[in-house]
Amino acid sequence: MPPSNLHVRVPASAARLTQSIEPVRAFLRAHKIDDRTARDILFCVHESCANAIKHGGSDEDVDVRLSLAEGVVHLFIADRGRGLDLNRYDPHRQPSLAKSGGRGLYVMACLMDDIEISLDGGTEIRMVKRLPPRVDTP
């Protein structure tokens, strides 16, 4: 049985982002997470890290943690940057279609079952994804 926890340090480099989160893909595959759910989770990890790299202003690695327990994936992504303006970026408020950008948090909130953002010397995003029941085929 694969480990139920994963910790990845993602360098603050947009050029290395996709390669750096490959262990997340491997973790989801090892746990036989269905393709659609895995794509949703990978999008959220990628988007969170991309936001941290682009907007955080820190040269420190982005901390990515996943855990799987009782059919629920818990994600934690944290950076040590300047933090989000939570009045401006509310993940539960649909962004204006007239503006470019600013949709990532909203899409993440739509894809995940729960999202919580806090500021603590940077931005911390906690997300929860409940896995669909597995259908065993003979």
OpenMM code with the backbone's topology and positions (N, CA, C; nanometers):
from openmm import Vec3, app, unit

residues = "MET PRO PRO SER ASN LEU HIS VAL ARG VAL PRO ALA SER ALA ALA ARG LEU THR GLN SER ILE GLU PRO VAL ARG ALA PHE LEU ARG ALA HIS LYS ILE ASP ASP ARG THR ALA ARG ASP ILE LEU PHE CYS VAL HIS GLU SER CYS ALA ASN ALA ILE LYS HIS GLY GLY SER ASP GLU ASP VAL ASP VAL ARG LEU SER LEU ALA GLU GLY VAL VAL HIS LEU PHE ILE ALA ASP ARG GLY ARG GLY LEU ASP LEU ASN ARG TYR ASP PRO HIS ARG GLN PRO SER LEU ALA LYS SER GLY GLY ARG GLY LEU TYR VAL MET ALA CYS LEU MET ASP ASP ILE GLU ILE SER LEU ASP GLY GLY THR GLU ILE ARG MET VAL LYS ARG LEU PRO PRO ARG VAL ASP THR PRO".split()
positions = [
    Vec3(0.0849, -0.1180, 0.0000),
    Vec3(0.0000, 0.0000, 0.0000),
    Vec3(0.0895, 0.1243, 0.0000),
    Vec3(0.0619, 0.2201, -0.0892),
    Vec3(0.1435, 0.3416, -0.0946),
    Vec3(0.1228, 0.4284, 0.0292),
    Vec3(0.2205, 0.5140, 0.0604),
    Vec3(0.2057, 0.6034, 0.1769),
    Vec3(0.0828, 0.6929, 0.1604),
    Vec3(0.0207, 0.7282, 0.2708),
    Vec3(-0.1001, 0.8100, 0.2644),
    Vec3(-0.0700, 0.9593, 0.2764),
    Vec3(0.0576, 0.9951, 0.2819),
    Vec3(0.0972, 1.1353, 0.2910),
    Vec3(0.2064, 1.1646, 0.1899),
    Vec3(0.2083, 1.2877, 0.1418),
    Vec3(0.3113, 1.3318, 0.0489),
    Vec3(0.3494, 1.4742, 0.0834),
    Vec3(0.4796, 1.5014, 0.0820),
    Vec3(0.5300, 1.6374, 0.1036),
    Vec3(0.6252, 1.6699, -0.0106),
    Vec3(0.5972, 1.7794, -0.0815),
    Vec3(0.6791, 1.8221, -0.1939),
    Vec3(0.7173, 1.9678, -0.1734),
    Vec3(0.8438, 1.9995, -0.1986),
    Vec3(0.8912, 2.1383, -0.1967),
    Vec3(0.9036, 2.1821, -0.3422),
    Vec3(0.8244, 2.2798, -0.3825),
    Vec3(0.8232, 2.3275, -0.5211),
    Vec3(0.9082, 2.4538, -0.5288),
    Vec3(1.0137, 2.4500, -0.6087),
    Vec3(1.0981, 2.5699, -0.6227),
    Vec3(1.0185, 2.6883, -0.6772),
    Vec3(1.0577, 2.8077, -0.6369),
    Vec3(0.9909, 2.9304, -0.6818),
    Vec3(1.0346, 2.9640, -0.8238),
    Vec3(1.0054, 2.8731, -0.9161),
    Vec3(1.0446, 2.8876, -1.0558),
    Vec3(0.9312, 2.8371, -1.1441),
    Vec3(0.8707, 2.9283, -1.2203),
    Vec3(0.7613, 2.8887, -1.3093),
    Vec3(0.8079, 2.7851, -1.4106),
    Vec3(0.9319, 2.7938, -1.4532),
    Vec3(0.9847, 2.7001, -1.5533),
    Vec3(0.9940, 2.5580, -1.4989),
    Vec3(1.0019, 2.5429, -1.3684),
    Vec3(1.0166, 2.4097, -1.3080),
    Vec3(0.8881, 2.3580, -1.2434),
    Vec3(0.7802, 2.4344, -1.2539),
    Vec3(0.6576, 2.4010, -1.1812),
    Vec3(0.5984, 2.2666, -1.2227),
    Vec3(0.5735, 2.2466, -1.3498),
    Vec3(0.5078, 2.1232, -1.3947),
    Vec3(0.5882, 2.0009, -1.3534),
    Vec3(0.7184, 2.0057, -1.3723),
    Vec3(0.8044, 1.8935, -1.3333),
    Vec3(0.8044, 1.8750, -1.1816),
    Vec3(0.8008, 1.9852, -1.1076),
    Vec3(0.8097, 1.9781, -0.9617),
    Vec3(0.6882, 1.9149, -0.8962),
    Vec3(0.5715, 1.9234, -0.9620),
    Vec3(0.4525, 1.8634, -0.9007),
    Vec3(0.4237, 1.7237, -0.9553),
    Vec3(0.5150, 1.6702, -1.0324),
    Vec3(0.4982, 1.5336, -1.0843),
    Vec3(0.4803, 1.4308, -0.9722),
    Vec3(0.5457, 1.4458, -0.8554),
    Vec3(0.5190, 1.3511, -0.7457),
    Vec3(0.3722, 1.3503, -0.7013),
    Vec3(0.3028, 1.4620, -0.7179),
    Vec3(0.1601, 1.4661, -0.6834),
    Vec3(0.0829, 1.3745, -0.7783),
    Vec3(0.1140, 1.3831, -0.9073),
    Vec3(0.0496, 1.2959, -1.0066),
    Vec3(0.0768, 1.1487, -0.9718),
    Vec3(0.2010, 1.1176, -0.9381),
    Vec3(0.2379, 0.9799, -0.9037),
    Vec3(0.1636, 0.9324, -0.7784),
    Vec3(0.1488, 1.0197, -0.6798),
    Vec3(0.0764, 0.9875, -0.5558),
    Vec3(-0.0693, 0.9532, -0.5883),
    Vec3(-0.1333, 1.0362, -0.6705),
    Vec3(-0.2735, 1.0127, -0.7063),
    Vec3(-0.2889, 0.8838, -0.7860),
    Vec3(-0.1954, 0.8600, -0.8760),
    Vec3(-0.1981, 0.7374, -0.9564),
    Vec3(-0.1788, 0.6147, -0.8659),
    Vec3(-0.0854, 0.6230, -0.7719),
    Vec3(-0.0578, 0.5104, -0.6822),
    Vec3(-0.1798, 0.4747, -0.5975),
    Vec3(-0.2607, 0.5768, -0.5675),
    Vec3(-0.3812, 0.5539, -0.4880),
    Vec3(-0.5042, 0.5285, -0.5745),
    Vec3(-0.4820, 0.5146, -0.7052),
    Vec3(-0.5886, 0.4815, -0.8001),
    Vec3(-0.7045, 0.5813, -0.7951),
    Vec3(-0.6670, 0.7106, -0.7834),
    Vec3(-0.7670, 0.8169, -0.7887),
    Vec3(-0.8146, 0.8263, -0.9335),
    Vec3(-0.9456, 0.8344, -0.9542),
    Vec3(-0.9987, 0.8388, -1.0907),
    Vec3(-0.9430, 0.9606, -1.1655),
    Vec3(-0.9385, 0.9485, -1.2979),
    Vec3(-0.8735, 1.0506, -1.3820),
    Vec3(-0.9325, 1.1898, -1.3632),
    Vec3(-1.0628, 1.2007, -1.3593),
    Vec3(-1.1249, 1.3333, -1.3475),
    Vec3(-1.0886, 1.3994, -1.2140),
    Vec3(-1.0981, 1.3259, -1.1068),
    Vec3(-1.0650, 1.3807, -0.9753),
    Vec3(-0.9172, 1.4152, -0.9691),
    Vec3(-0.8330, 1.3296, -1.0244),
    Vec3(-0.6892, 1.3561, -1.0260),
    Vec3(-0.6591, 1.4846, -1.1033),
    Vec3(-0.7248, 1.5041, -1.2180),
    Vec3(-0.7046, 1.6279, -1.2958),
    Vec3(-0.7473, 1.7499, -1.2155),
    Vec3(-0.8582, 1.7405, -1.1440),
    Vec3(-0.9048, 1.8529, -1.0619),
    Vec3(-0.8024, 1.8862, -0.9535),
    Vec3(-0.7533, 1.7834, -0.8861),
    Vec3(-0.6553, 1.8044, -0.7793),
    Vec3(-0.5256, 1.8613, -0.8359),
    Vec3(-0.4786, 1.8045, -0.9464),
    Vec3(-0.3552, 1.8555, -1.0081),
    Vec3(-0.3706, 2.0006, -1.0533),
    Vec3(-0.4849, 2.0341, -1.1095),
    Vec3(-0.5079, 2.1734, -1.1481),
    Vec3(-0.4958, 2.2645, -1.0260),
    Vec3(-0.5586, 2.2260, -0.9156),
    Vec3(-0.5579, 2.3098, -0.7956),
    Vec3(-0.4172, 2.3242, -0.7375),
    Vec3(-0.3405, 2.2167, -0.7375),
    Vec3(-0.2025, 2.2243, -0.6894),
    Vec3(-0.1215, 2.3148, -0.7815),
    Vec3(-0.1340, 2.2933, -0.9119),
    Vec3(-0.0593, 2.3746, -1.0088),
    Vec3(-0.0969, 2.5220, -0.9963),
    Vec3(-0.2247, 2.5513, -0.9921),
    Vec3(-0.2712, 2.6904, -0.9841),
    Vec3(-0.2256, 2.7572, -0.8549),
    Vec3(-0.2347, 2.6859, -0.7435),
    Vec3(-0.1900, 2.7413, -0.6151),
    Vec3(-0.0413, 2.7740, -0.6179),
    Vec3(0.0369, 2.6810, -0.6706),
    Vec3(0.1816, 2.7031, -0.6781),
    Vec3(0.2151, 2.8146, -0.7767),
    Vec3(0.1469, 2.8176, -0.8904),
    Vec3(0.1709, 2.9233, -0.9894),
    Vec3(0.1400, 3.0600, -0.9296),
    Vec3(0.0307, 3.0704, -0.8553),
    Vec3(-0.0029, 3.1968, -0.7895),
    Vec3(0.1042, 3.2363, -0.6887),
    Vec3(0.1515, 3.1396, -0.6113),
    Vec3(0.2551, 3.1681, -0.5120),
    Vec3(0.3824, 3.2178, -0.5796),
    Vec3(0.4199, 3.1531, -0.6882),
    Vec3(0.5425, 3.1908, -0.7597),
    Vec3(0.5260, 3.3281, -0.8255),
    Vec3(0.4118, 3.3491, -0.8908),
    Vec3(0.3913, 3.4733, -0.9662),
    Vec3(0.3638, 3.5939, -0.8763),
    Vec3(0.2827, 3.5742, -0.7721),
    Vec3(0.2362, 3.6874, -0.6928),
    Vec3(0.2967, 3.6951, -0.5528),
    Vec3(0.3558, 3.5863, -0.5051),
    Vec3(0.4036, 3.5832, -0.3670),
    Vec3(0.5267, 3.6675, -0.3405),
    Vec3(0.6132, 3.6766, -0.4400),
    Vec3(0.7319, 3.7595, -0.4239),
    Vec3(0.8398, 3.6992, -0.3358),
    Vec3(0.8349, 3.5698, -0.3130),
    Vec3(0.9349, 3.5042, -0.2295),
    Vec3(1.0209, 3.4121, -0.3152),
    Vec3(1.1467, 3.4008, -0.2779),
    Vec3(1.2362, 3.3072, -0.3454),
    Vec3(1.2351, 3.1700, -0.2782),
    Vec3(1.1605, 3.1571, -0.1684),
    Vec3(1.1543, 3.0299, -0.0958),
    Vec3(1.0634, 2.9312, -0.1684),
    Vec3(1.0890, 2.8034, -0.1464),
    Vec3(1.0068, 2.6977, -0.2040),
    Vec3(0.8622, 2.7093, -0.1554),
    Vec3(0.7722, 2.6575, -0.2372),
    Vec3(0.6316, 2.6462, -0.1996),
    Vec3(0.6137, 2.5073, -0.1375),
    Vec3(0.5496, 2.5036, -0.0245),
    Vec3(0.5295, 2.3802, 0.0504),
    Vec3(0.3971, 2.3170, 0.0075),
    Vec3(0.4021, 2.1939, -0.0441),
    Vec3(0.2821, 2.1227, -0.0881),
    Vec3(0.2718, 1.9933, -0.0088),
    Vec3(0.1570, 1.9745, 0.0539),
    Vec3(0.1324, 1.8518, 0.1306),
    Vec3(-0.0032, 1.7944, 0.0913),
    Vec3(-0.0049, 1.6643, 0.0757),
    Vec3(-0.1288, 1.5918, 0.0486),
    Vec3(-0.1403, 1.4800, 0.1501),
    Vec3(-0.2621, 1.4523, 0.1902),
    Vec3(-0.2873, 1.3333, 0.2700),
    Vec3(-0.4190, 1.2729, 0.2237),
    Vec3(-0.4260, 1.1428, 0.2360),
    Vec3(-0.5446, 1.0687, 0.1953),
    Vec3(-0.5878, 0.9825, 0.3118),
    Vec3(-0.7128, 1.0014, 0.3531),
    Vec3(-0.7668, 0.9217, 0.4630),
    Vec3(-0.9170, 0.9079, 0.4438),
    Vec3(-0.9647, 0.7859, 0.4525),
    Vec3(-1.1078, 0.7557, 0.4498),
    Vec3(-1.1790, 0.8211, 0.3319),
    Vec3(-1.1178, 0.8132, 0.2143),
    Vec3(-1.1811, 0.8634, 0.0936),
    Vec3(-1.1803, 1.0137, 0.0780),
    Vec3(-1.0921, 1.0813, 0.1493),
    Vec3(-1.0832, 1.2273, 0.1417),
    Vec3(-0.9377, 1.2668, 0.1207),
    Vec3(-0.9145, 1.3524, 0.0200),
    Vec3(-0.7809, 1.4070, -0.0031),
    Vec3(-0.7763, 1.5458, 0.0590),
    Vec3(-0.6758, 1.5671, 0.1413),
    Vec3(-0.6519, 1.6979, 0.2032),
    Vec3(-0.5284, 1.7577, 0.1375),
    Vec3(-0.5400, 1.8819, 0.0919),
    Vec3(-0.4285, 1.9527, 0.0296),
    Vec3(-0.3920, 2.0731, 0.1156),
    Vec3(-0.2634, 2.0998, 0.1220),
    Vec3(-0.2129, 2.2170, 0.1937),
    Vec3(-0.1017, 2.2747, 0.1077),
    Vec3(-0.1175, 2.3994, 0.0664),
    Vec3(-0.0161, 2.4664, -0.0136),
    Vec3(0.0167, 2.5971, 0.0572),
    Vec3(0.1439, 2.6198, 0.0849),
    Vec3(0.1841, 2.7405, 0.1585),
    Vec3(0.3084, 2.8028, 0.0975),
    Vec3(0.3082, 2.9359, 0.0957),
    Vec3(0.4273, 3.0089, 0.0541),
    Vec3(0.4597, 3.1108, 0.1621),
    Vec3(0.5757, 3.1672, 0.1548),
    Vec3(0.6209, 3.2670, 0.2523),
    Vec3(0.6307, 3.4050, 0.1875),
    Vec3(0.5446, 3.4276, 0.0880),
    Vec3(0.5434, 3.5549, 0.0168),
    Vec3(0.4644, 3.6609, 0.0911),
    Vec3(0.4249, 3.7626, 0.0176),
    Vec3(0.3577, 3.8775, 0.0795),
    Vec3(0.2108, 3.8519, 0.1100),
    Vec3(0.1535, 3.7440, 0.0617),
    Vec3(0.0148, 3.7097, 0.0937),
    Vec3(-0.0849, 3.7726, -0.0009),
    Vec3(-0.1996, 3.7098, -0.0113),
    Vec3(-0.3087, 3.7576, -0.0967),
    Vec3(-0.3874, 3.8675, -0.0269),
    Vec3(-0.4466, 3.9533, -0.1046),
    Vec3(-0.5440, 4.0487, -0.0546),
    Vec3(-0.6779, 3.9759, -0.0559),
    Vec3(-0.7191, 3.9247, 0.0585),
    Vec3(-0.8403, 3.8425, 0.0641),
    Vec3(-0.9682, 3.9221, 0.0372),
    Vec3(-0.9616, 4.0544, 0.0452),
    Vec3(-1.0772, 4.1358, 0.0068),
    Vec3(-1.0910, 4.1402, -0.1455),
    Vec3(-0.9798, 4.1290, -0.2132),
    Vec3(-0.9793, 4.1356, -0.3595),
    Vec3(-0.9984, 3.9979, -0.4233),
    Vec3(-0.9469, 3.8939, -0.3597),
    Vec3(-0.9511, 3.7587, -0.4160),
    Vec3(-1.0309, 3.6658, -0.3260),
    Vec3(-1.1604, 3.6707, -0.3393),
    Vec3(-1.2495, 3.5830, -0.2641),
    Vec3(-1.2798, 3.4623, -0.3523),
    Vec3(-1.2383, 3.3414, -0.3113),
    Vec3(-1.2583, 3.2251, -0.3974),
    Vec3(-1.4048, 3.1888, -0.4207),
    Vec3(-1.4948, 3.2436, -0.3417),
    Vec3(-1.6357, 3.2091, -0.3555),
    Vec3(-1.7142, 3.3149, -0.4327),
    Vec3(-1.6453, 3.4204, -0.4761),
    Vec3(-1.7105, 3.5258, -0.5539),
    Vec3(-1.6697, 3.5112, -0.6999),
    Vec3(-1.7683, 3.4963, -0.7871),
    Vec3(-1.7387, 3.4804, -0.9292),
    Vec3(-1.6702, 3.6061, -0.9807),
    Vec3(-1.5547, 3.5889, -1.0449),
    Vec3(-1.4814, 3.7056, -1.0952),
    Vec3(-1.5492, 3.7646, -1.2189),
    Vec3(-1.5189, 3.8891, -1.2436),
    Vec3(-1.5718, 3.9577, -1.3610),
    Vec3(-1.5159, 3.8943, -1.4879),
    Vec3(-1.6031, 3.8710, -1.5823),
    Vec3(-1.5580, 3.8170, -1.7098),
    Vec3(-1.4882, 3.9230, -1.7943),
    Vec3(-1.5058, 4.0495, -1.7583),
    Vec3(-1.4437, 4.1586, -1.8326),
    Vec3(-1.2951, 4.1745, -1.7981),
    Vec3(-1.2529, 4.1222, -1.6854),
    Vec3(-1.1131, 4.1340, -1.6431),
    Vec3(-1.0331, 4.0130, -1.6897),
    Vec3(-0.9067, 4.0369, -1.7184),
    Vec3(-0.8203, 3.9228, -1.7503),
    Vec3(-0.7594, 3.8722, -1.6202),
    Vec3(-0.7497, 3.7425, -1.6085),
    Vec3(-0.6910, 3.6818, -1.4892),
    Vec3(-0.7858, 3.6858, -1.3705),
    Vec3(-0.7364, 3.6349, -1.2583),
    Vec3(-0.8120, 3.6400, -1.1346),
    Vec3(-0.9197, 3.5338, -1.1207),
    Vec3(-0.9128, 3.4285, -1.2015),
    Vec3(-1.0166, 3.3253, -1.1950),
    Vec3(-0.9712, 3.1982, -1.1249),
    Vec3(-0.8442, 3.1850, -1.1011),
    Vec3(-0.7892, 3.0604, -1.0478),
    Vec3(-0.8491, 3.0172, -0.9158),
    Vec3(-0.8569, 3.1082, -0.8195),
    Vec3(-0.9119, 3.0717, -0.6884),
    Vec3(-1.0592, 3.0318, -0.6996),
    Vec3(-1.1323, 3.1024, -0.7829),
    Vec3(-1.2738, 3.0700, -0.8013),
    Vec3(-1.2897, 2.9310, -0.8626),
    Vec3(-1.2099, 2.9000, -0.9630),
    Vec3(-1.2164, 2.7672, -1.0259),
    Vec3(-1.1784, 2.6600, -0.9235),
    Vec3(-1.0752, 2.6867, -0.8435),
    Vec3(-1.0356, 2.5902, -0.7402),
    Vec3(-1.1506, 2.5662, -0.6430),
    Vec3(-1.2196, 2.6730, -0.6031),
    Vec3(-1.3326, 2.6586, -0.5108),
    Vec3(-1.4447, 2.5777, -0.5743),
    Vec3(-1.4617, 2.5898, -0.7060),
    Vec3(-1.5648, 2.5119, -0.7754),
    Vec3(-1.5276, 2.3646, -0.7873),
    Vec3(-1.3992, 2.3359, -0.8039),
    Vec3(-1.3535, 2.1981, -0.8218),
    Vec3(-1.3427, 2.1203, -0.6911),
    Vec3(-1.3105, 2.1899, -0.5839),
    Vec3(-1.2881, 2.1226, -0.4564),
    Vec3(-1.4141, 2.1282, -0.3711),
    Vec3(-1.4210, 2.0426, -0.2698),
    Vec3(-1.5362, 2.0413, -0.1805),
    Vec3(-1.5260, 2.1476, -0.0728),
    Vec3(-1.4041, 2.1874, -0.0414),
    Vec3(-1.3837, 2.2904, 0.0598),
    Vec3(-1.2514, 2.3592, 0.0305),
    Vec3(-1.2470, 2.4894, 0.0510),
    Vec3(-1.1237, 2.5653, 0.0361),
    Vec3(-1.1199, 2.6709, 0.1455),
    Vec3(-1.0040, 2.6856, 0.2053),
    Vec3(-0.9844, 2.7835, 0.3121),
    Vec3(-0.8496, 2.8504, 0.2885),
    Vec3(-0.8480, 2.9822, 0.2922),
    Vec3(-0.7252, 3.0580, 0.2705),
    Vec3(-0.6963, 3.1377, 0.3958),
    Vec3(-0.5715, 3.1301, 0.4405),
    Vec3(-0.5319, 3.2106, 0.5552),
    Vec3(-0.3957, 3.2735, 0.5282),
    Vec3(-0.3698, 3.3794, 0.6000),
    Vec3(-0.2433, 3.4504, 0.5878),
    Vec3(-0.1664, 3.4321, 0.7174),
    Vec3(-0.0467, 3.3777, 0.7053),
    Vec3(0.0376, 3.3549, 0.8224),
    Vec3(0.1828, 3.3611, 0.7759),
    Vec3(0.2329, 3.4811, 0.7540),
    Vec3(0.3678, 3.4959, 0.7010),
    Vec3(0.3758, 3.4511, 0.5569),
    Vec3(0.2678, 3.4622, 0.4848),
    Vec3(0.2534, 3.4162, 0.3468),
    Vec3(0.1094, 3.3751, 0.3273),
    Vec3(0.0842, 3.2966, 0.2264),
    Vec3(-0.0514, 3.2489, 0.1992),
    Vec3(-0.0556, 3.0982, 0.2205),
    Vec3(-0.1554, 3.0538, 0.2936),
    Vec3(-0.1784, 2.9106, 0.3137),
    Vec3(-0.3165, 2.8775, 0.2571),
    Vec3(-0.3206, 2.7774, 0.1720),
    Vec3(-0.4476, 2.7326, 0.1141),
    Vec3(-0.4680, 2.5872, 0.1544),
    Vec3(-0.5807, 2.5620, 0.2162),
    Vec3(-0.6195, 2.4257, 0.2530),
    Vec3(-0.7424, 2.3898, 0.1707),
    Vec3(-0.7352, 2.2721, 0.1088),
    Vec3(-0.8464, 2.2262, 0.0264),
    Vec3(-0.8795, 2.0814, 0.0609),
    Vec3(-1.0040, 2.0467, 0.0393),
    Vec3(-1.0523, 1.9113, 0.0646),
    Vec3(-1.1257, 1.8633, -0.0600),
    Vec3(-1.0977, 1.7398, -0.0981),
    Vec3(-1.1694, 1.6756, -0.2089),
    Vec3(-1.2145, 1.5382, -0.1615),
    Vec3(-1.3459, 1.5199, -0.1572),
    Vec3(-1.4018, 1.3896, -0.1223),
    Vec3(-1.4022, 1.3041, -0.2487),
    Vec3(-1.3511, 1.1853, -0.2376),
    Vec3(-1.3409, 1.0975, -0.3533),
    Vec3(-1.4746, 1.0301, -0.3799),
    Vec3(-1.5081, 1.0132, -0.5076),
    Vec3(-1.6311, 0.9406, -0.5386),
    Vec3(-1.6160, 0.7950, -0.4962),
    Vec3(-1.7258, 0.7288, -0.4643),
    Vec3(-1.7161, 0.5886, -0.4254),
    Vec3(-1.6571, 0.5066, -0.5413),
    Vec3(-1.5770, 0.4103, -0.5041),
    Vec3(-1.5166, 0.3223, -0.6058),
    Vec3(-1.6156, 0.2172, -0.6472),
    Vec3(-1.6168, 0.1936, -0.7753),
    Vec3(-1.7007, 0.0870, -0.8295),
    Vec3(-1.6073, -0.0272, -0.8674),
    Vec3(-1.6175, -0.1355, -0.7955),
    Vec3(-1.5329, -0.2514, -0.8250),
    Vec3(-1.5966, -0.3314, -0.9371),
    Vec3(-1.5157, -0.3575, -1.0373),
    Vec3(-1.5653, -0.4392, -1.1482),
    Vec3(-1.5051, -0.5789, -1.1367),
    Vec3(-1.5846, -0.6801, -1.1686),
    Vec3(-1.5342, -0.8171, -1.1551),
    Vec3(-1.4285, -0.8492, -1.2576),
] * unit.nanometer
topology = app.Topology()
chain = topology.addChain("A")
for resn in residues:
    res = topology.addResidue(resn, chain)
    for name in ("N", "CA", "C"):
        topology.addAtom(name, app.Element.getBySymbol(name[0]), res)
